[in-house]
C-alpha cells in the first residue's frame, strides 16, 4: 500500500538573510531550522536540504542492502552507512557518496561488493537521485 510522508517548511525573508523552520509532519519527530547560510557555508547547528537528503539516502540504502544481504543468506550483524551529499551553490546538488562499513558473517568480499553496488542502484532514494552521480565505498569489518 502506498504511503505519503509530509514535511513543511515555513520561510521568512529573502534567500540570503531569511531563514525557515522545517517540520516533519508525518512523524512529528522533529523540527529543524534551515537557512541559506547553513546550506552554502556549512554553519553548524542548522540543517540544510543536503543533510536531510543524506539522512534519507543512508537510511534507505541501509534497508535495501540489509534486505539484499539477508535474501542472499548473509544477514548482517551491523551496517553503518553515511551518505555525503555535496552541494555547490553554483551548480546545485552534485553527488551522493555512500560509505558503508558492515559486519556480515559468511560472505565473500566479492559478493559483498556486488550486493552493495546493486543496492546502491536499486534503493528507492538512489532511484529518485538518477540525475546525480552516486558513488560507494563498502568495507567488510
Secondary structure, DSSP 8 states (H G I E B T S, - for coil): ------EEEEEES-TTT-EEEEEETTT---EEEEEHHHHHH--TTSB-HHHHHHHHHHHHHHHHHHHHHHHHT---SEEEEEEEEEEETTTEEEEEEEEEEEE-TT--HHHHHHHHHHHHHHSHHHHHTTTSEEEEEEEE-
